[in-house]
Amino acid sequence: MELTCLAIVTLYIAARGRLDGWSSWPLEFATTAVAAWACEQSCISGYGFYHYNSVEWTVTIGHVPLAVALIWPVVILSARQVAASMFDKQALATALIVLFDAALIEPLAVAAGLWRWTEPGLFGVPPIGVVGWAAFTFLWSCSANKPIAARALVTFVGLHAVLLVLWWGGLRWISADVAPTGAIITLAIASLGGCLWAAGHAAARGFELRRAMLRVP
């Protein structure tokens, strides 16, 4: 799994460099990886809601596998490029794309035994686990124009504030084992509707397919 993650990261870096050169985005990639690691490390240490499988992940920094920290910039930055070519509210659109990603990745990873949650939910994933990465993405994207230190602080503090408010304000009471059949049908309909809606925006805004292809791996 680690080698697969590193292959995806390498492919993204090579393709992104070919498309955009090497002048600006590598720093954004590095800072996103560090910020994602810091936020995830603090969440695992502070809340203990999930744990990585130490057999599947051998190279870790604290509680977080290095490969995972390097994968998140690929997910977030590629989502931002797709959002920028389709929507005016880029931070929100990027967060929604990552929300969709997390909703797909989390159940698959849990089923594969890559990590496990201590709270129940659909396919073993509580709602807070999916929403958390969307919240991180939104805060990190909204503060893109701030100096790096201020941006990191805003994202770090803001993420924990959002998680605590969402958990104690509602998600704590609805985290439960969910029957999959009805949820799958609902999510499939919502996904299809979202894809059709996004396709309309893409056609109207001159969407670049090659940008979206960076997300395929």
N, C-alpha and C positions, 0 to 999 in steps of 0.2 A: 504493500500500500504506500509506503514512504517513497519508494522508487517511482510509482505511478504519479504521485503528487509532484515530485520533483520534475518528472518528464513534462507534466502539464505546465508547470511554472516556466520551465525552459522554453517550451514551445510558445507560450504567451510572450515571453520577453523577446524572443527572436522575431516573432511576427509583429509585435508592437514596434520594435526598433525599425523594422523594415518599412512599416507604414508611416511612422511619426518621427523617425530619427532618434537621437539620444540626448537631446538638449534639456528637456524639462521633466518628463514623466518618471524617469528612474528615481528621483528624489521622492516623488509622491508615492511610488511603489514602496520604497524603503520605510517611509514614515507611516504609511498605512499598515504595514506589517508589524512595526513596533507598537503602534497604538492598539491594533487588534490583539496582539499578544498581551499587552499590559491590562487591557480591559478584561480579557478572558481569564487571565491568571488571577486577577483580583476577584472575579466572580466565583471562580472555583474555590479559591481560598476562603472567601467571605461567606458564601452561601452553601457550598457543598451539594449542589443540585445534580451534578453529573461528574463522571470520572472516565478518563480515557483508559482503554485496554493497554496495559503495559507490554503485553505480548506483541500486539500489532504495531505499537509505536515504540521505537527503541531510543530515538534521539529526542529528548525533551528539554525544554527550558522551564524549570519549575514544574508546573502541572501540565503545561501545554506542549504538544509535539511541535518541533520546529517546522515540519512539513505543513502542518495546519496553519501556522502563522504566516507561512509563505503563500499558501493557497488563497487566503482571504483577500489580499490585494488583487489577485486575478479576478475573483468573483466581483468585488466591489468596483474596481476601475473599469472592467469591461461593461458592467451594468451601467455605469455613469456615461460611458460613450454611447451606448444604445439610447439611454434616456435623453442625452443632449441632442441627438439627431431626430427625436420624435416629440419631445414635450417642452413646454416653457418652464414649468416648475420642476427643475432637474433633480433637486435634492429629494423631493417627495417621490418622484418617479423612480429614481435609483433605489430608494428604500423599498418601494413596492416590488421592484424586480428582485431584490435580494430576499424579500419576504417570500416570494414565490420559490426562489432557489432553496432557502432554508426549509420550506415546507416539503420540498422534494428530497433534499439531501439528508435531513435528520432521520426520517423513518428508515431510509435505506441503510444509513450508517449504523443505526441501532440494531436493525435486523442482522447486519453483517458482524455485529459484535465489536465495532470500532470504538464505541463508547456506550455508556448506559446512564439513564436518568434515574434519580431517586424519587421522582414524582410521577404519577400516572398521567396518561393522555392518549391521544390517538396514535396507535402503533408504538406505544411506549414513549411518546414525546409530549411533554406538557406544553400548552400554548405559549408560556413565557419563554420557552427555549427557541421557538421560531421568531417571536416578536423581538427578542433581545437583539438579534443581529440586524434586523431592520432598523431598530432604534439607534444602534451604533452607526449604521450607514447614514441615516438621516442627519445625525449630529455631526458626524465627520464631514459630510458633504456640505452642510449649512455653514460650517466654520472654515471653509476652504481658503478664504481670503485673509484669515488671521495669521499672525506669526505662529510658527510651529509650536512653541511652548504654550501659548494661549489656546491654540486649537486643541492641543492634547488635553489641557486642563478642562476646557469646556466639554469636550467629548467624554472624558473620564467621569467628571462629576455629574454631568447631565445624564449619562447612561445609568449610573447607579440610582439617581433620583427617579428616572423613568421606571426602572425595574421595580423599585420599592413601591412607588405609587401604583403601578399596574398590579403588582402582586397583592398588596394589602388592600387595594381599592376594588379588586374584583377577581383577578385570575386565580387567586388562592382558593376561591370558593367554587370555581368551575373546573379545576384540574381533577379529572377523573378518567377512569378507563372508558373509552368510547367505542361503541359497536362500529366496526369498519364499513359495513355495507352502505348504510345511509350517508355516512361521511364521504365515502368515495364518490358516490353519485353526485352529491352536492358540490364537492370540489371539482369534479369533472365538468359539470355544467358551468361553474364559475370560471374555470380555466378556459374553456372554449369561448365563453363570452368575452373574457379578457383578451384572448388572442385575436378575436375578430375586431374588437375595439382598437387594439394596438395596431393591427394591420391597416385599419383605416387611417390612423395617424401617420403610419409609415409611408403609405402611398401619397398622402398629402404633403409630407415634409421632405421628400427626397431622401428617404432612408438609405444608408449605405449597408448593403448586405455583408460586405467584408468585415465590418465592425462587429456585426452579430456573430459572424463565424468564429471570432475569437472566444466566444462563450461556449462553443460546442464541446470542447474537451472537458 
